[in-house]
């Protein structure tokens, strides 16, 4: 399995599911995984993620409900910093240019106006 920041591909998939849902049981996670492993394998992966410090759980009757230990916003920012460093030499402008190249045909006029406004705000903050 490919490791990214200490997570296997399956562990990353599970974390994505937890972040998308805010919290999830073993059955929830298993139901959302592509080509899901057995129930006990998902339970073991959740336990490993808990041991690594990525998840915590609370008991809801007989079930464990798993939640991320790092807030979504913090995890998103950390992931973006990692992507910027890894693929764009730390340059936000290169990353934005790549996204615009990929999505140029799919951006509406409203989205382009919104992006222009964000650039204007960034200019003001930079002064």
N, C-alpha and C positions, 0 to 999 in steps of 0.2 A: 504494500500500500504506500502511496505517496504521502510524505509527511509535510505539513505546512504548519509552522509554529507549534510543533509537537502534536498536531492532530492528524489522524489518518483521514483519508477521503470520507469514510463512513462517519467518523466522529464529526467532521465538518458538516456533513449532511444533517446529522442529528442537531448540531448547534443551530444550523439554519432553520430547522423546523421549530426548535424551542423559541428562537427569536421571533419567528413569524407568528407564533401562537401565544407568546408570552409565557405559557406554561403548558406542560403536556404529560400525559401518562405514558407508560410503556406501549400500551395499545395504540394511543394517538400517534406516537412516533413511528411505530411499526407500520401503521396504516398509511403514513405519508412518505415512507421510504420507497425509492424505486428498487425493485427486486429485493424485497425485505428478507432479512435473515429470520431465523426462528425467534419466537418471543423471548426465550432465555438468552439468546445472543444479543438482542436489543437491550435487555435488562443488564447484561454484563457490560455492554458499551456505555450505558448510562452510569453505571457504578464507576467505571474507569474515568469517565468525564468528571464525575463527582470527586474522585480521588485526586485528579489533576487540578481541581479547584475551579473548573469551568461551570459546574452545576451544583445546586443544592436541592434538597427535596423537603416536602412537607407531606404528612400523612393525611389522606382523605378517606376515612374508613379503612378498608383493606388495601387501598391503592396508594402508591407513592405518586405525587405530582412533582415534576421536575421544573426548576426555574433556573435561568442563567444567573451567575453570581456577578457578572459585569453588566451594567446597563447597556441597552442596545446602542445608544448614542456613542458611548465610550468605545464599544467594540467596533462600531462603524468607522469612527475616526482613526482608531488603531489600524484597521484594515486598509483604510485609504492611505495612511502614511506608509504602510508596508508596500502597497501597490506603487505609490509615487517613487519610493526609493528603488524598488526592484525593477520597474519597467520604464521609468521616466527620469531617472537620475535625480530624483527629488524635485523635479520641476512641475509645478501645478499647471503652468501654461502649456507644457507639452502634453500633459494628460487631457486638458480641456480641448486642445487642438485635435488630439486623436479621437476623442468622443464626438467632436463636431464633424470630423471627416467621416466617421462611421454612421452618424445619424443625420447628416445634413438634409437628406431627402425626406426625413420623417418629422422634422421640426416645424411646428405651426408658427405663424406670425406672432401669436401671443407668447409662445415659448421663447422665440428669438428676442422679443421685447423684454421679457423677464430676464434673460441672460444678459442683455445689454444693461439693464438696471443693476444687476449684480456686479458687473464690471465697473460701473460708475461708483457704486458703493465702495468697492475695493480700492478704487483710486482715492476716494475721499479719506478712507481709513489709513491709507499709505502715506498721506501727507502730514 
